[in-house]
Every structure is written in C-alpha cells, then in structure tokens.
Amino acid sequence: MTINHTPRGVCSHKMTVSAENGIITDVQILGGCDGNLKGIVSLVKGMKLEDAIDKLSGIRCGGKDTSCPDQLSIALKKLLNGEIS
C-alpha cells in the first residue's frame, strides 16, 4: 500500500510512503532539509509502522507545533489505518 501525504506547517511539501505487511518499504519526501530527511528515510525503512509512529510522533521543529518527522508520523498513521491514496 502507498499513501501520498501533503504536510502542513513544515518545509517539505509532499510525502509518499509505501508499506507491506506493516513494514515501511519506501519513503520519498520532497522539500525540507535534504540531509536530515535522507537520514530519517534511511532509518525508518524496514521499520514496523507502529514503531516509526511512536518514535516520530510529536516531534516539534523550533517554535512550530509540528515537524517533518511528526508529519511523516501522520502519513504513517494514515497508511496503518488503510487510508491509501
């Protein structure tokens, strides 16, 4: 399953996430801090959806209420709940 997510309140502007059998198989993020997001993508590939959600959810960026990792957790939650697009 694959989901496309439009992040809100962050520098990245599109996230595409794929998973099979509850395991993250691919993540693509457009925009944002290139090096940091490449690192996050590398770390979450192969993780269980639930584990990645637990680690990323609620992370803030500066004074913002959210961050790219937090927005990725929202995309992962949608994928976990079967809200594919």
C-alpha positions in Angstrom: 0.0 0.0 0.0 1.1 3.5 -0.8 -0.1 6.9 0.6 0.6 10.4 -0.6 0.6 13.0 2.2 0.7 16.8 1.9 2.5 18.0 5.1 1.2 21.1 6.9 3.3 23.7 8.7 6.7 22.4 7.6 9.2 23.0 4.8 8.6 19.7 3.0 5.6 19.7 0.6 5.0 16.1 -0.4 5.5 12.7 1.3 4.9 9.3 -0.4 5.1 6.3 1.8 4.8 2.6 1.0 4.5 -0.4 3.3 3.9 -4.1 3.0 2.7 -6.3 5.9 3.1 -3.4 8.3 6.7 -2.8 7.3 7.9 0.5 5.7 9.3 -0.3 2.3 9.8 3.2 0.8 9.6 6.8 1.7 10.0 9.8 -0.6 10.0 13.4 0.8 10.0 16.5 -1.4 11.3 19.7 0.1 12.6 20.3 3.6 16.1 19.8 4.9 17.6 17.4 2.4 20.3 15.7 4.6 18.1 15.4 7.7 15.2 13.9 5.7 17.5 11.5 3.9 18.7 10.3 7.3 15.2 9.9 8.6 14.1 8.0 5.5 17.1 5.7 5.8 16.3 5.0 9.5 12.6 4.2 9.0 12.9 1.9 6.0 12.4 -1.6 7.3 10.7 -0.5 10.5 7.3 -1.5 11.6 4.7 1.2 11.0 3.8 1.3 14.7 7.5 1.6 15.9 8.2 4.5 13.5 5.0 6.3 14.5 5.9 6.0 18.2 9.4 7.5 17.6 8.4 10.3 15.3 5.0 11.5 16.6 5.0 14.8 18.5 8.5 16.0 17.4 8.5 19.8 17.0 10.7 22.0 14.9 11.7 25.3 16.5 8.6 27.1 17.6 6.3 25.1 15.3 3.7 22.7 16.7 4.9 20.1 14.2 8.0 19.0 12.2 8.8 16.9 9.1 9.2 13.8 11.3 5.8 14.5 13.0 4.2 15.0 9.6 5.7 11.7 8.5 4.1 10.0 11.5 0.7 11.4 10.4 1.3 9.8 6.9 2.3 6.5 8.6 -0.9 6.6 10.7 -3.0 7.0 7.6 -1.2 4.1 6.0 -1.6 2.0 9.1 -5.3 2.7 9.1 -5.7 1.9 5.4 -6.3 5.5 4.2 -4.4 5.0 0.9 -4.3 7.5 -1.9 
